[in-house]
Amino acid sequence: MPKILLVEDNEMNRDMLSRRLERKGYAVIFAIDGEEAVMRAASDAPDLVLMDIGLPGIDGCEATRRIRDNPANAGLPIIALTAHAMSVDEARARDAGCNDFDTKPIDLPRLLGKIEALLPSAG
């Protein structure tokens, strides 16, 4: 069962998305801010990270950079999630090291397609 680290500070968003992912066969672990995301990525060996960009403290882009600084996470797929859908937002997330980008509100079939593309053995 692939393990997804869901980094989301909004409890309602975290609860809704995690339940939907679990129904699709994913194990979901959580981080509620960027610092916890960096720590959990190192300690819990997720198969993929869903990274909210608008986090308190260090934002999702900085958390992604810090995750990428750990050589053990060089190949870890990270999908940025944000309510900001401008092309500059996507470019900023990709420059930070995100493999893909998706917008909120979440379109689950579209997001699952992106997850499955980054985890070919999943789904």
C-alpha positions as CSV (number, residue, x, y, z in Angstrom):
1,M,0.0,0.0,0.0
2,P,1.7,3.3,-1.1
3,K,2.2,5.8,1.7
4,I,1.3,9.4,1.0
5,L,2.5,12.3,3.2
6,L,-0.3,14.8,3.2
7,V,0.9,18.3,4.2
8,E,-2.1,20.4,4.9
9,D,-2.8,22.9,7.7
10,N,-6.6,23.0,7.2
11,E,-8.2,20.2,9.3
12,M,-11.3,20.0,7.1
13,N,-9.2,19.7,3.9
14,R,-6.9,17.2,5.5
15,D,-9.8,15.0,6.7
16,M,-11.7,15.1,3.4
17,L,-8.7,14.4,1.2
18,S,-7.3,11.7,3.4
19,R,-10.6,9.7,3.6
20,R,-10.9,9.9,-0.2
21,L,-7.3,8.7,-0.7
22,E,-7.7,5.9,1.8
23,R,-10.7,4.6,0.0
24,K,-8.5,4.5,-3.2
25,G,-6.0,2.2,-1.3
26,Y,-3.4,4.7,-0.1
27,A,-2.1,4.9,3.5
28,V,-2.0,8.6,4.5
29,I,0.2,10.2,7.1
30,F,0.0,13.9,8.0
31,A,2.0,17.0,8.6
32,I,0.3,20.3,9.5
33,D,3.2,22.7,8.7
34,G,6.4,22.8,6.7
35,E,8.7,21.9,9.5
36,E,6.8,18.8,10.4
37,A,6.7,17.9,6.7
38,V,10.5,18.0,6.5
39,M,10.7,15.8,9.6
40,R,8.1,13.3,8.5
41,A,9.6,13.0,5.0
42,A,12.9,12.0,6.6
43,S,11.5,9.8,9.3
44,D,8.4,8.0,7.8
45,A,9.7,7.2,4.2
46,P,6.6,8.2,2.3
47,D,6.2,7.1,-1.3
48,L,4.8,10.5,-2.3
49,V,4.1,13.9,-0.8
50,L,1.1,16.2,-1.4
51,M,2.4,19.6,-0.3
52,D,0.1,22.5,0.5
53,I,2.0,25.6,-0.6
54,G,0.2,28.1,1.7
55,L,1.4,26.8,5.1
56,P,2.1,28.8,8.3
57,G,5.8,29.2,9.2
58,I,7.9,27.8,6.4
59,D,5.7,27.6,3.3
60,G,5.4,24.5,1.1
61,C,8.0,25.7,-1.4
62,E,10.6,26.1,1.4
63,A,9.6,22.8,2.9
64,T,10.1,21.2,-0.5
65,R,13.5,22.7,-0.8
66,R,14.5,21.3,2.6
67,I,13.1,17.9,1.8
68,R,15.1,17.9,-1.4
69,D,18.3,18.9,0.6
70,N,18.2,15.4,2.1
71,P,19.9,13.0,-0.5
72,A,17.6,10.2,0.7
73,N,14.6,12.2,-0.7
74,A,16.1,13.1,-4.1
75,G,13.6,10.8,-5.9
76,L,10.6,11.4,-3.7
77,P,7.7,12.6,-5.8
78,I,6.1,15.8,-4.5
79,I,2.9,17.3,-5.8
80,A,2.2,20.9,-4.9
81,L,-1.4,21.8,-3.9
82,T,-2.5,25.4,-3.9
83,A,-5.6,27.6,-4.3
84,H,-3.4,29.9,-6.4
85,A,-3.7,28.7,-10.0
86,M,-1.5,31.3,-11.7
87,S,1.4,30.1,-13.9
88,V,3.8,31.9,-11.7
89,D,2.6,29.9,-8.8
90,E,3.2,26.7,-10.7
91,A,6.7,27.8,-11.8
92,R,7.6,28.8,-8.2
93,A,6.5,25.3,-6.9
94,R,8.4,23.5,-9.7
95,D,11.5,25.7,-9.1
96,A,11.3,24.6,-5.4
97,G,11.5,20.9,-6.5
98,C,7.9,19.8,-6.9
99,N,7.3,17.2,-9.6
100,D,3.8,18.3,-10.4
101,F,1.2,20.9,-9.4
102,D,-2.5,20.8,-8.7
103,T,-5.1,23.3,-7.7
104,K,-7.7,23.5,-4.9
105,P,-10.5,22.7,-4.6
106,I,-9.2,19.2,-5.4
107,D,-10.5,17.4,-8.4
108,L,-9.9,13.9,-7.2
109,P,-9.8,12.1,-10.5
110,R,-7.3,14.6,-11.9
111,L,-5.2,14.4,-8.7
112,L,-5.3,10.5,-8.7
113,G,-4.1,10.6,-12.3
114,K,-1.1,12.7,-11.2
115,I,-0.4,10.4,-8.2
116,E,-0.6,7.3,-10.4
117,A,1.7,8.9,-13.0
118,L,4.4,9.5,-10.4
119,L,3.8,6.1,-8.7
120,P,3.4,3.7,-11.7
121,S,3.0,0.7,-9.4
122,A,0.2,2.4,-7.5
123,G,-3.5,2.5,-8.0
